[in-house]
Amino acid sequence: MKKRYLLIALVVLSLISLFVGVSDITPKDLLNLHSEKTQIFLISRVPRLVAIILAGFGMSIAGLIMQSLSRNKFVSPTTAGTLDATRLGILVSMLLFANASMLEKMAVSFVFALAGTLLFMQILDRIKFKDAIFIPLVGLMFGNILSSITTFFAYKSNVIQNISTWLQGDFSMIMKGRYELLYISVPVLIIAYFYANRFTVAGMGEDFAKNLGLAYKRIVNFGLILVALVTTTVVLTVGMIPFLGLIIPNIVSIFKGDHLQKTLPHTALLGAIFLLICDILGRVLIYPYEISISLMVGVIGSAVFLFLLFRGKAYA
């Protein structure tokens, strides 16, 4: 899995993504800068592509950080309750701050995402039977509890349909002015790269990290802050994208090993490529209609997740 091949695949898929959709746009149409098709290309197609790439980068790196810190290949925002905690935070911001701005909603959702992730990590520390397959099942149960709480209060407040529709992962509504929050993923990616070695050492255990002079708790908390920040921006902008942060780091580790600094660029690139493939398939399978990205990633991602579970059990 060479980086240049991933870059080539990303460029090719990006070009395909720009010219796939209900409106038939060709490169020749873009020569007229004032045409309707050019405006659609600039206002819708380009922002959608940027959003897909940034979301793919962010969620994949978030999963990689979580797996490194928890020392478990099956931990991710999907299987640790982070996505569900973010969803609960969005509901709380909708109910308590009806006229809240996007940044205010992000602040509330970030607090819930971070609190949910920290709570899961605390649960993880207290579990004696730390089987690799058992841990994500605990995380899924934890996430289902948070999801049930969200559903209950949404139902009581008569906003169940609103929040279910709004948080369905979908790139079709991404337009200029509605995706820029995802740019937060860029500095997070840079910071994660410079902190990669510290995350790797922290993933070797608290005693080992302290013996090397590393502030273990501080590094773990900082990593979880990055995870919560990325997850919040993606959910607020695009909606929930399941399994992406779980399967991509696992696929990369099969070919590149577990050195975080070496695998981080490959993880980011493969995450964007995988999301682009799912998005393109979602646009062409029932053309001119579109399958939501959460459904496409959920179906393909769950199949890969099951394969990884059985593979992990076979090589345990």
C-alpha positions in Angstrom: 0.0 0.0 0.0 2.2 2.8 -1.3 1.3 6.4 -0.6 1.6 7.5 -4.3 -0.9 4.9 -5.4 -3.3 6.2 -2.8 -2.8 9.7 -4.0 -3.4 8.7 -7.6 -6.6 6.9 -6.6 -7.7 9.9 -4.6 -7.2 12.2 -7.6 -9.0 9.9 -10.0 -12.0 9.4 -7.7 -12.1 13.1 -7.0 -12.4 13.9 -10.7 -15.1 11.2 -11.1 -17.0 12.6 -8.1 -17.0 16.1 -9.6 -18.8 15.0 -12.7 -21.3 12.5 -11.3 -24.7 13.7 -10.4 -28.2 14.6 -11.6 -27.0 17.6 -13.5 -25.0 16.4 -16.5 -21.8 18.5 -16.3 -18.8 18.1 -18.6 -15.4 19.8 -18.5 -16.4 21.7 -21.7 -19.4 23.3 -19.8 -17.0 24.9 -17.3 -15.4 27.1 -20.0 -18.4 29.4 -19.7 -17.9 30.9 -16.2 -21.3 32.4 -16.0 -23.4 29.4 -17.0 -25.8 27.6 -14.7 -23.8 24.4 -14.8 -20.6 26.2 -13.8 -22.4 27.7 -10.8 -23.7 24.2 -9.8 -20.2 22.9 -10.1 -18.7 25.6 -7.9 -21.5 25.9 -5.4 -22.4 22.2 -5.0 -19.9 19.7 -6.6 -16.6 21.2 -5.3 -17.8 21.8 -1.7 -19.2 18.3 -1.7 -15.9 16.8 -2.8 -14.0 18.9 -0.2 -16.5 17.8 2.5 -16.1 14.1 1.6 -12.3 14.3 1.7 -12.2 16.2 5.0 -14.8 13.9 6.6 -12.8 10.9 5.4 -9.6 12.3 6.8 -11.1 13.3 10.1 -13.1 10.1 11.0 -10.3 7.8 10.0 -7.7 9.6 12.1 -10.1 9.8 15.0 -10.5 6.0 14.9 -6.7 5.5 14.6 -6.1 7.7 17.7 -8.7 5.8 19.7 -7.4 2.4 18.7 -3.9 3.5 19.7 -4.8 4.9 23.1 -7.2 2.0 24.0 -4.8 -0.7 22.7 -7.8 -2.3 20.9 -8.2 -2.6 17.2 -12.0 -2.6 17.4 -12.5 0.7 19.2 -13.7 3.7 17.2 -16.2 6.6 17.5 -18.8 4.0 16.3 -18.0 1.3 18.9 -17.1 3.6 21.8 -20.3 5.6 22.0 -18.7 8.8 20.7 -21.1 9.3 17.8 -24.1 8.5 20.0 -22.9 11.0 22.7 -22.5 13.6 20.0 -26.1 13.0 18.8 -27.3 13.4 22.4 -25.4 16.6 22.7 -27.0 18.0 19.5 -30.5 17.1 20.9 -29.7 18.9 24.1 -28.5 22.0 22.2 -31.7 21.9 20.1 -34.0 21.6 23.1 -32.3 24.1 25.5 -30.9 26.6 23.0 -33.6 26.7 20.2 -32.0 29.7 18.4 -28.4 28.6 19.0 -25.8 29.2 16.3 -23.8 26.4 14.7 -20.8 27.2 16.9 -22.9 27.1 20.1 -24.4 23.7 19.0 -20.8 22.5 18.3 -19.7 23.6 21.8 -22.5 21.6 23.5 -22.1 18.6 21.3 -18.3 18.6 21.8 -18.8 18.5 25.6 -21.1 15.5 25.3 -18.9 13.7 22.8 -15.8 14.2 25.0 -17.7 13.2 28.2 -19.1 10.1 26.4 -15.7 9.0 25.2 -14.0 9.6 28.5 -16.8 7.6 30.2 -16.2 4.7 27.8 -12.4 4.8 28.5 -13.2 4.7 32.2 -15.4 1.6 31.6 -12.6 0.1 29.6 -10.1 0.5 32.5 -12.5 -1.3 34.8 -13.2 -4.3 32.6 -11.3 -7.3 33.8 -12.1 -9.5 30.8 -10.4 -7.5 28.1 -10.9 -9.7 25.1 -10.4 -7.9 21.8 -13.9 -8.8 20.6 -15.7 -8.2 23.9 -14.6 -4.5 24.2 -16.4 -3.2 21.1 -19.5 -5.1 22.1 -19.5 -3.2 25.4 -19.0 0.0 23.5 -21.9 -0.8 21.2 -24.1 -1.5 24.2 -23.0 1.8 25.8 -23.8 3.6 22.5 -27.2 2.0 22.4 -28.0 3.3 25.9 -27.1 6.8 24.8 -29.1 6.4 21.6 -32.1 5.2 23.6 -31.9 8.3 25.9 -31.7 10.5 22.8 -34.7 8.8 21.2 -36.7 9.0 24.4 -36.2 12.8 24.9 -36.7 13.4 21.2 -40.0 11.6 21.3 -41.1 13.4 24.5 -40.2 16.7 22.8 -41.8 15.8 19.5 -38.6 16.2 17.5 -37.9 12.5 16.8 -38.4 12.8 13.1 -36.5 16.1 12.9 -33.3 14.8 14.6 -33.5 11.4 12.9 -33.6 13.1 9.5 -31.0 15.8 10.3 -28.4 13.4 11.6 -28.7 10.9 8.7 -25.3 11.0 7.0 -25.8 12.7 3.7 -23.6 14.8 1.4 -26.4 15.8 -1.0 -27.2 18.9 1.0 -23.6 20.1 1.2 -23.2 23.5 -0.5 -20.9 26.5 -0.3 -21.3 28.0 3.2 -22.5 24.8 4.8 -19.4 22.7 5.1 -16.6 25.0 6.2 -16.7 23.7 9.8 -15.0 20.6 8.5 -11.8 22.5 8.0 -11.1 21.9 11.7 -10.0 18.5 10.6 -6.9 19.9 8.9 -5.2 21.3 12.0 -6.3 18.2 13.9 -4.6 16.0 11.3 -1.4 18.1 11.6 -1.4 18.0 15.4 -2.1 14.3 15.4 0.9 13.7 13.2 3.3 15.7 15.5 1.8 13.9 18.6 1.8 10.5 16.9 4.8 9.1 18.7 3.4 10.2 22.1 0.1 8.5 21.3 2.0 5.3 20.3 3.9 5.3 23.6 0.7 6.0 25.6 -0.9 3.1 23.8 1.8 0.8 25.3 0.3 1.3 28.8 0.4 3.8 31.7 3.4 2.2 33.5 5.5 2.0 30.3 4.6 5.6 29.3 5.5 7.0 32.8 8.8 5.1 32.8 9.7 7.0 29.7 8.7 10.4 31.3 5.5 10.8 29.4 2.5 12.5 31.0 0.2 9.6 30.3 -3.2 11.1 31.4 -2.5 14.4 29.7 -1.7 12.7 26.4 -4.7 10.4 26.6 -7.1 13.3 27.4 -5.5 15.4 24.6 -6.0 12.6 22.1 -9.7 12.2 23.2 -10.2 15.9 22.8 -9.0 15.7 19.2 -11.4 12.7 18.6 -14.4 14.5 20.1 -13.6 17.7 18.1 -13.5 15.8 14.8 -16.5 13.7 15.5 -18.6 16.7 16.5 -17.7 18.7 13.3 -18.5 15.7 11.0 -21.8 14.9 12.7 -22.9 18.5 12.7 -22.0 19.1 9.1 -22.7 15.7 7.4 -24.4 13.5 9.9 -23.4 10.2 11.4 -21.0 8.1 9.3 -20.6 4.6 11.0 -17.7 2.2 11.0 -15.3 4.5 9.0 -13.0 5.1 11.9 -13.0 1.4 12.7 -12.3 -0.4 9.4 -9.8 2.0 7.8 -7.1 2.0 10.5 -7.4 -1.8 10.7 -6.9 -2.2 6.9 -3.9 0.1 7.0 -2.4 -1.7 10.0 -2.5 -5.1 8.1 -0.2 -3.6 5.4 1.8 -1.0 7.3 1.9 -2.1 10.9 1.1 -0.1 14.0 3.6 2.8 14.0 1.2 5.7 14.2 3.3 8.3 12.6 4.0 6.1 9.5 0.4 4.9 9.2 -1.4 8.2 9.8 -1.0 9.6 6.2 -2.1 6.3 4.7 -5.1 6.1 7.0 -6.2 9.6 6.1 -5.9 9.0 2.4 -7.6 5.6 2.5 -10.4 7.0 4.6 -11.1 9.7 1.9 -10.9 7.1 -0.9 -13.3 4.7 0.9 -15.8 7.5 1.5 -15.5 8.7 -2.1 -16.2 5.2 -3.4 -19.2 4.9 -1.2 -20.5 8.3 -2.2 -20.1 7.6 -5.9 -21.8 4.2 -5.6 -24.7 5.9 -3.7 -25.1 8.4 -6.5 -25.1 5.9 -9.4 -26.9 2.7 -8.0 -30.4 4.2 -8.2 -29.7 7.2 -10.4 -31.1 9.8 -10.6 -31.9 9.2 -6.9 -29.3 8.9 -4.2 -28.5 6.5 -1.4 -27.3 8.3 1.8 -23.7 8.0 2.7 -24.5 6.6 6.2 -26.4 3.7 4.6 -23.7 2.9 2.1 -20.9 3.1 4.6 -23.0 1.2 7.2 -23.6 -1.7 4.8 -20.1 -2.0 3.5 -18.5 -1.1 6.8 -20.5 -3.6 8.8 -19.5 -6.4 6.4 -15.8 -5.4 6.7 -16.2 -5.2 10.5 -17.6 -8.7 10.7 -14.7 -9.9 8.5 -12.2 -8.2 10.9 -13.9 -9.7 13.9 -13.7 -13.3 12.5 -10.1 -12.6 11.4 -9.2 -11.3 14.8 -10.7 -14.4 16.4 -8.9 -16.7 14.0 -5.5 -15.0 14.8 -6.1 -14.5 18.5 
